Amino acid sequence: MIMKNAILTLTCAVMLSACSGLRTTDQTFMAHAENFNLLFLQIPGGDSQQRAMALVPENAQIDTLISTPDDTTSFLGILNRIIGMDYTTINGRILPENGPILKNPVDKQPKSSFQL
């Protein structure tokens, strides 16, 4: 009886942890969405990429989009849909409405002493 209650409590906690949200600063944003997958059932449901894209601010430029495989054409996609987490993270810059648009305000080139 105690084991059943523990399993039920753990399952509810994991299922409720799937969410979506948005973090912003003056110039950047990060939107995320997650689903818990159990036997091809997605909780809370829907495509995590669509939910994350719905949170992106209007005047934003997307720099990176990271998403887990959510298909049935690959081994990892099938395994993830049987039991796993599906997540999408979108990072970018919030562009000024009336100001100049900066192409690359941050140097994104890696600094390394390695040369070919």
Secondary structure by P-SEA (a helix, b strand, c coil): caaaaaaaaaaaaaaacccccccccccccccbbbbbbccccccccccaaaaaaaaccccccccbbbbcccccccaaaaaaaaccccbbbbbbbbbbcccccccccccccccccccc
